[in-house]
Amino acid sequence: MILEIQHGEGGTDSKNFVHELLAVYLKYGQSKGFSSSLLSSEEGHVMVRFSGDGVWLAFANETGKHCVQRIPETETAGRKQTSFVSVVVLPMPEEKSLKSIPESELKIAFTRGHGPGGQHRNTSDSAVRIVHPRTGFMVFIQGERDQHANRREAIKIITARVNQFDQEKQHADYNAQRKILGQGGRGQTEKIRTYNFLKGIAIDHRSGRKTGNIKGLMKGQLELLT
């Protein structure tokens, strides 16, 4: 299963929350006994693979727009801010069940990987960025592996995305997910969760559940809202 987090409205604080939310998911996954592998980490955009029994059920409800309300650390005047990030969870079916994509339909470029803030993660062109023009999907993998391994991983993910898009493009729920990712969280998709640090609460807007233990939630205790 692939989990992707993308910044949206909110500028720097939105980008910062992407990486904070990633830490939440990594801690949650660890508590469930899942293995994880960070595939890509740019400023305001991350992608991670989780695997293990029950991993899809554990993360499936995370897809949607997440809202954070707080006074950012960078805010010198003490003004509160509302920011958004989007989360998309993608199942990874067996490769043999997927329809392959001709490489002529893909735009593939190799580059050097970067970490948050722009630091170089390596000095070789091992990172790969693949774009599928017809759907607009893009995958960027930098991993810790060589160029060929990152390329295979990126093609596998873009193939799964395009297959799912083609199979379910008439499905309303999938169209909502496509809008979230395609617009980087900047669309009008309904938010699914709010993290209000000013009041110390978090709310899941689908279930109506609320917790006053936002610190526990940010430590990976997602069960507080499930």
Stockholm file with secondary structure:
# STOCKHOLM 1.0

chainA/1-226         MILEIQHGEGGTDSKNFVHELLAVYLKYGQSKGFSSSLLSSEEGHVMVRFSGDGVWLAFANETGKHCVQRIPETETAGRKQTSFVSVVVLPMPEEKSLKSIPESELKIAFTRGHGPGGQHRNTSDSAVRIVHPRTGFMVFIQGERDQHANRREAIKIITARVNQFDQEKQHADYNAQRKILGQGGRGQTEKIRTYNFLKGIAIDHRSGRKTGNIKGLMKGQLELLT
#=GR chainA/1-226 SS CEEEEEECTTHHHHHHHHHHHHHHHHHHHHHTTCEEEEEEEETTEEEEEEESTTHHHHHGGGCEEEEEEECCTTCTTCCCEEEEEEEEEECCCCGGGSCCCCGGGCEEEEECCBCGGGCBSCSSSCEEEEEETTTTEEEEECCSSCHHHHHHHHHHHHHHHHHHHHHHTTCHHHHHHHHHHHTTTCSCCCEEEEEETTTTEEEETTTCCEESCHHHHTTTCGGGGC
#=GC SS_cons         CEEEEEECTTHHHHHHHHHHHHHHHHHHHHHTTCEEEEEEEETTEEEEEEESTTHHHHHGGGCEEEEEEECCTTCTTCCCEEEEEEEEEECCCCGGGSCCCCGGGCEEEEECCBCGGGCBSCSSSCEEEEEETTTTEEEEECCSSCHHHHHHHHHHHHHHHHHHHHHHTTCHHHHHHHHHHHTTTCSCCCEEEEEETTTTEEEETTTCCEESCHHHHTTTCGGGGC
//
